[in-house]
Amino acid sequence: MPEHVSDDISGFYTLVLPRFRRYCRSIAGEALGDDLCQDVLLRALTDVVFAELDDRQKQAWLCRTARNLLIDRVRRAAREQNKLALLYCGEEDTDPYAEVETAALLALLPPEKQLIFRLRYLEGYTAREIAELLDKKPSTVRGELMAARNDLRSLLQDSEKENIP
């Protein structure tokens, strides 16, 4: 790599790193934020397109990539937690249709409401934590949760009416 390009990259990271690390820590907590920061910077170093962006675009790329990686980690952790829960539950204690029914009902919601509902009620995140993950205001998340609950309530009432002889 030419020396002037190396100087440009190190200068960019010197300027951006403290603020970017604070951003990562703000959305993911201190320890996970540091890991997230490191993962994103490694991706940036290996991404061919990243090197061609201007400084403003690079900062946006870093933040967007950090947010997406965090969402991926949250989803992965939830899947692993669900798998562990299934391993530790006795088969006689679980309703084999409950998970299918829940998935079918949630599938009727728009994708954004599904995600917020899952994070809050199935994975235990608070509205504030969800807001940080999705880059929204907590009040917006609470409003979308209320709308999702109302949608599910009306879907359940409609299905109960159809099942009554």
NUBAFI-298898 format. One record per residue: residue in one letter; x, y, z of N, C-alpha, C, O in turn. Coordinates in steps of 0.1 Angstrom, whole numbers, padded with zeros to 4 digits, always signed. Layout:
BEGIN
AXYZXYZXYZXYZ
...
END
This chain:
BEGIN
M+0008-0012+0000+0000+0000+0000+0009+0012+0000+0019+0013+0008
P+0006+0022-0009+0014+0034-0009+0014+0041+0005+0004+0040+0012
E+0025+0048+0008+0026+0055+0021+0016+0065+0024+0011+0066+0035
H+0012+0073+0014+0002+0084+0016-0012+0078+0018-0019+0084+0026
V-0015+0067+0013-0028+0061+0015-0028+0055+0030-0038+0057+0037
S-0017+0050+0034-0016+0045+0048-0017+0056+0058-0024+0055+0068
D-0011+0068+0055-0013+0079+0063-0027+0084+0064-0032+0088+0074
D-0034+0084+0052-0048+0089+0052-0056+0080+0060-0065+0085+0068
I-0055+0067+0059-0063+0057+0067-0060+0059+0082-0069+0060+0090
S-0047+0059+0086-0044+0061+0100-0049+0074+0105-0054+0075+0117
G-0048+0085+0097-0054+0098+0102-0069+0097+0103-0074+0103+0113
F-0076+0090+0094-0090+0089+0095-0094+0082+0108-0103+0086+0116
Y-0087+0070+0111-0090+0062+0123-0087+0070+0135-0094+0069+0145
T-0076+0078+0135-0072+0086+0147-0083+0096+0150-0086+0098+0162
L-0089+0102+0140-0099+0112+0142-0113+0106+0146-0120+0111+0155
V-0116+0094+0140-0129+0089+0141-0131+0079+0153-0141+0077+0159
L-0120+0072+0156-0120+0061+0166-0127+0064+0179-0136+0057+0184
P-0123+0075+0186-0129+0078+0199-0144+0080+0198-0151+0075+0207
R-0148+0087+0188-0163+0090+0187-0170+0077+0183-0181+0074+0188
F-0164+0069+0174-0171+0057+0170-0171+0047+0181-0181+0040+0183
R-0161+0046+0189-0161+0037+0201-0172+0041+0211-0179+0033+0216
R-0174+0054+0213-0185+0059+0222-0198+0055+0216-0207+0051+0223
Y-0200+0056+0203-0212+0053+0196-0215+0038+0199-0226+0034+0202
C-0205+0029+0196-0207+0015+0198-0210+0012+0213-0219+0003+0215
R-0204+0018+0222-0207+0016+0236-0221+0021+0240-0227+0015+0248
S-0225+0031+0233-0238+0037+0236-0250+0027+0232-0260+0027+0238
I-0247+0020+0221-0258+0012+0216-0257-0003+0221-0267-0010+0221
A-0245-0006+0226-0243-0020+0230-0238-0023+0244-0236-0034+0248
G-0235-0012+0251-0228-0014+0264-0213-0014+0263-0208-0015+0252
E-0206-0013+0274-0192-0011+0273-0184-0023+0267-0177-0021+0257
A-0186-0035+0273-0178-0046+0268-0182-0050+0254-0173-0052+0245
L-0195-0052+0252-0200-0056+0238-0197-0045+0228-0194-0047+0217
G-0198-0032+0233-0195-0021+0224-0181-0021+0219-0178-0018+0207
D-0171-0024+0228-0157-0025+0223-0155-0036+0213-0148-0034+0203
D-0161-0048+0216-0160-0059+0206-0167-0055+0193-0161-0058+0182
L-0178-0048+0193-0185-0044+0181-0177-0034+0173-0176-0035+0161
C-0170-0025+0180-0162-0015+0174-0150-0022+0167-0147-0019+0155
Q-0144-0031+0173-0133-0039+0167-0138-0047+0155-0131-0047+0145
D-0149-0054+0156-0154-0061+0145-0157-0052+0133-0154-0056+0121
V-0163-0041+0135-0166-0032+0124-0153-0026+0118-0152-0026+0105
L-0144-0023+0126-0131-0018+0120-0124-0028+0112-0118-0025+0102
L-0124-0041+0117-0118-0051+0109-0125-0053+0095-0119-0055+0085
R-0138-0052+0095-0146-0053+0083-0142-0041+0074-0141-0043+0061
A-0141-0030+0080-0137-0018+0072-0124-0020+0065-0122-0016+0053
L-0114-0025+0072-0101-0027+0066-0101-0037+0055-0092-0036+0046
T-0110-0047+0055-0110-0057+0044-0120-0054+0033-0120-0061+0023
D-0128-0043+0035-0138-0039+0025-0132-0030+0014-0127-0020+0017
V-0132-0035+0002-0127-0027-0009-0134-0014-0012-0128-0004-0014
V-0147-0014-0011-0155-0003-0013-0153+0008-0002-0153+0020-0005
F-0151+0004+0010-0149+0013+0021-0137+0023+0018-0138+0035+0021
A-0126+0018+0013-0115+0026+0010-0117+0037+0000-0111+0048+0000
E-0127+0035-0009-0130+0045-0019-0140+0056-0014-0142+0066-0022
L-0146+0054-0002-0156+0064+0002-0149+0076+0008-0137+0076+0012
D-0156+0088+0008-0151+0099+0015-0153+0098+0030-0160+0089+0034
D-0147+0107+0038-0147+0105+0052-0161+0105+0058-0164+0097+0067
R-0170+0113+0053-0184+0113+0058-0191+0100+0055-0198+0095+0063
Q-0189+0095+0043-0195+0082+0039-0189+0071+0047-0196+0061+0051
K-0176+0072+0050-0170+0062+0059-0176+0061+0073-0179+0051+0078
Q-0178+0073+0078-0185+0074+0092-0199+0068+0091-0202+0060+0101
A-0206+0071+0081-0220+0065+0080-0219+0050+0078-0227+0043+0084
W-0210+0045+0070-0208+0031+0068-0205+0024+0081-0210+0013+0084
L-0196+0030+0089-0192+0024+0102-0204+0023+0111-0206+0012+0117
C-0212+0034+0112-0223+0033+0121-0234+0024+0117-0240+0016+0125
R-0236+0023+0104-0247+0014+0098-0242+0000+0100-0250-0009+0104
T-0229-0003+0098-0224-0017+0099-0225-0021+0114-0228-0032+0117
A-0221-0012+0123-0222-0015+0137-0236-0018+0142-0239-0028+0149
R-0246-0010+0137-0260-0013+0140-0265-0026+0135-0271-0034+0142
N-0261-0029+0123-0265-0042+0117-0259-0054+0123-0265-0064+0126
L-0246-0053+0127-0239-0063+0134-0245-0066+0148-0247-0077+0152
L-0249-0055+0154-0255-0056+0168-0269-0063+0166-0272-0072+0174
I-0277-0060+0157-0290-0066+0154-0287-0081+0151-0295-0090+0157
D-0277-0084+0143-0274-0098+0140-0270-0106+0153-0275-0117+0155
R-0262-0100+0162-0258-0106+0174-0270-0108+0183-0271-0119+0190
V-0279-0099+0184-0291-0100+0192-0300-0112+0187-0305-0120+0195
R-0302-0112+0174-0310-0123+0169-0303-0137+0171-0310-0146+0174
R-0290-0137+0169-0283-0150+0171-0284-0154+0186-0286-0166+0188
A-0282-0145+0195-0283-0148+0209-0297-0153+0213-0298-0163+0220
A-0307-0147+0207-0321-0151+0209-0323-0166+0204-0329-0174+0211
R-0318-0168+0192-0320-0182+0187-0313-0192+0195-0318-0203+0198
E-0301-0189+0200-0293-0198+0208-0300-0200+0222-0301-0211+0227
Q-0306-0189+0227-0313-0190+0240-0326-0199+0238-0329-0207+0247
N-0333-0198+0227-0344-0206+0224-0341-0221+0223-0348-0229+0228
K-0329-0223+0216-0325-0237+0215-0321-0243+0228-0325-0255+0231
L-0315-0235+0237-0311-0240+0250-0324-0243+0258-0324-0253+0265
A-0333-0234+0257-0346-0236+0265-0353-0249+0260-0358-0256+0269
L-0353-0251+0247-0359-0264+0242-0352-0276+0247-0358-0286+0250
L-0338-0275+0248-0331-0287+0253-0334-0290+0268-0334-0301+0272
Y-0335-0279+0276-0337-0281+0290-0352-0284+0294-0354-0288+0306
C-0361-0281+0285-0375-0284+0288-0378-0298+0285-0374-0304+0275
G-0386-0305+0294-0390-0318+0291-0401-0317+0280-0409-0308+0280
E-0402-0327+0272-0411-0327+0261-0426-0327+0266-0435-0322+0260
E-0428-0334+0277-0442-0334+0283-0446-0321+0288-0458-0318+0290
D-0436-0312+0291-0440-0299+0296-0443-0289+0285-0448-0278+0288
T-0439-0291+0273-0441-0281+0263-0453-0285+0254-0456-0297+0251
D-0459-0275+0249-0470-0276+0240-0464-0275+0226-0459-0265+0222
P-0464-0286+0218-0457-0286+0205-0464-0276+0195-0457-0272+0186
Y-0476-0272+0197-0483-0263+0188-0482-0249+0192-0485-0240+0184
A-0478-0246+0205-0477-0232+0209-0468-0224+0201-0471-0212+0198
E-0456-0229+0199-0446-0222+0191-0451-0219+0177-0449-0208+0171
V-0457-0229+0171-0462-0228+0157-0474-0217+0157-0474-0209+0148
E-0483-0218+0167-0494-0208+0167-0488-0194+0169-0493-0185+0162
T-0478-0192+0178-0472-0179+0180-0466-0174+0167-0468-0163+0163
A-0458-0183+0160-0452-0179+0148-0462-0175+0137-0460-0165+0130
A-0473-0183+0137-0483-0180+0127-0490-0166+0129-0493-0159+0120
L-0493-0164+0142-0499-0151+0145-0489-0139+0142-0493-0129+0136
L-0477-0141+0146-0467-0130+0144-0465-0128+0129-0462-0116+0125
A-0466-0138+0121-0464-0137+0107-0474-0128+0100-0472-0123+0089
L-0486-0126+0107-0496-0117+0102-0493-0102+0104-0499-0094+0098
L-0483-0100+0113-0479-0086+0115-0469-0081+0105-0462-0089+0099
P-0468-0068+0103-0458-0063+0094-0444-0066+0100-0443-0067+0112
P-0434-0067+0092-0421-0072+0097-0415-0063+0108-0409-0068+0118
E-0417-0050+0108-0411-0041+0118-0418-0044+0132-0412-0044+0142
K-0432-0046+0131-0439-0049+0143-0435-0062+0149-0434-0065+0161
Q-0433-0072+0140-0429-0085+0144-0416-0085+0152-0415-0091+0162
L-0406-0077+0146-0393-0076+0153-0394-0070+0166-0389-0075+0176
I-0402-0059+0167-0403-0052+0180-0410-0061+0190-0406-0062+0202
F-0421-0067+0186-0428-0076+0195-0420-0088+0200-0420-0091+0212
R-0412-0094+0191-0403-0105+0195-0393-0100+0205-0391-0107+0215
L-0387-0089+0202-0376-0084+0211-0382-0081+0225-0375-0084+0235
R-0394-0076+0225-0400-0072+0238-0405-0084+0246-0402-0086+0257
Y-0414-0091+0239-0421-0101+0247-0415-0116+0246-0418-0124+0255
L-0408-0119+0236-0402-0132+0235-0388-0132+0239-0383-0143+0244
E-0381-0121+0238-0367-0120+0242-0364-0112+0254-0352-0112+0259
G-0374-0105+0259-0372-0098+0272-0365-0084+0272-0361-0079+0282
Y-0364-0078+0260-0358-0065+0260-0367-0054+0264-0380-0056+0262
T-0362-0043+0270-0371-0032+0274-0373-0023+0261-0366-0024+0251
A-0383-0014+0262-0386-0005+0251-0373+0004+0249-0370+0007+0237
R-0367+0008+0259-0355+0016+0258-0344+0009+0250-0337+0014+0241
E-0342-0004+0254-0331-0012+0247-0335-0014+0232-0326-0014+0224
I-0347-0017+0230-0352-0019+0216-0350-0006+0208-0345-0006+0196
A-0353+0005+0214-0351+0018+0208-0337+0021+0204-0334+0026+0193
E-0328+0017+0213-0314+0019+0210-0309+0010+0199-0301+0014+0190
L-0314-0003+0199-0310-0012+0188-0315-0008+0174-0308-0009+0164
L-0327-0002+0174-0333+0001+0161-0332+0016+0158-0338+0020+0148
D-0325+0023+0166-0323+0037+0164-0336+0045+0163-0339+0052+0153
K-0345+0043+0173-0358+0049+0174-0359+0055+0187-0351+0053+0196
K-0370+0063+0189-0373+0069+0202-0380+0058+0210-0388+0050+0205
P-0378+0057+0224-0385+0048+0232-0400+0049+0231-0408+0039+0231
S-0405+0062+0229-0419+0064+0228-0425+0058+0215-0436+0053+0215
T-0417+0059+0205-0421+0053+0192-0422+0038+0193-0431+0031+0188
V-0412+0032+0200-0412+0017+0202-0425+0013+0210-0432+0003+0207
R-0428+0021+0221-0439+0018+0229-0452+0019+0221-0461+0011+0222
G-0453+0029+0212-0465+0030+0204-0466+0019+0194-0477+0014+0192
E-0455+0014+0188-0455+0003+0179-0459-0010+0186-0465-0019+0181
L-0454-0011+0199-0458-0023+0207-0473-0023+0209-0479-0033+0209
M-0478-0011+0213-0493-0011+0215-0501-0014+0203-0511-0021+0203
A-0496-0009+0191-0503-0012+0179-0502-0027+0176-0512-0033+0171
A-0490-0033+0178-0489-0047+0176-0498-0055+0185-0504-0065+0180
R-0499-0052+0198-0508-0059+0207-0522-0057+0203-0530-0067+0203
N-0526-0045+0198-0540-0043+0194-0543-0052+0181-0553-0058+0180
D-0533-0052+0172-0535-0060+0160-0536-0075+0163-0545-0082+0158
L-0528-0080+0172-0529-0094+0176-0542-0097+0184-0548-0107+0182
R-0546-0088+0192-0559-0089+0200-0570-0091+0190-0579-0100+0192
S-0571-0082+0180-0582-0083+0170-0581-0096+0162-0591-0102+0158
L-0569-0100+0158-0567-0113+0151-0572-0124+0159-0578-0134+0154
L-0568-0124+0172-0573-0135+0181-0588-0135+0183-0594-0146+0182
Q-0594-0124+0184-0609-0123+0185-0615-0128+0173-0626-0135+0173
D-0610-0124+0161-0615-0129+0148-0614-0144+0147-0624-0150+0143
S-0603-0149+0151-0601-0164+0150-0610-0171+0160-0615-0182+0157
E-0613-0165+0172-0622-0172+0181-0636-0171+0176-0644-0181+0178
K-0640-0161+0169-0654-0160+0164-0656-0170+0153-0666-0176+0152
E-0645-0173+0145-0646-0183+0134-0647-0197+0140-0653-0206+0133
N-0641-0199+0152-0641-0213+0157-0653-0216+0165-0655-0228+0169
I-0661-0206+0169-0673-0209+0176-0684-0215+0167-0687-0209+0157
P-0690-0226+0171-0700-0233+0163-0713-0226+0163-0722-0230+0157
END
